[in-house]
């Protein structure tokens, strides 16, 4: 496409949408990098008795939401893991 052609509303919309998408991705990457690392150890199997992952002891909701959780929320989850390990016997 030639540079001297005027932009159409459709192209403007697509460019704005792409810019917004890139901004959101950058925001998520910064949030993920800003907090504690995931406790995942790549042993992903849910224990039907406890509802916890056998590898990291998080619930399926905690695993799913980890990437969008704030650093404080992640720290709260991490603080619960030692007690879960004791109680569950995993």
Secondary structure, 3 states (H helix, E strand, C coil): CCCCCCCCHHHHHHHHHHHHHHHHHHHHHHHHHHCCCCCCCCCCCECCCCCCECCCCCCHHHHHHHHHCCHHHHHHHHHHHHHHHHHHCC
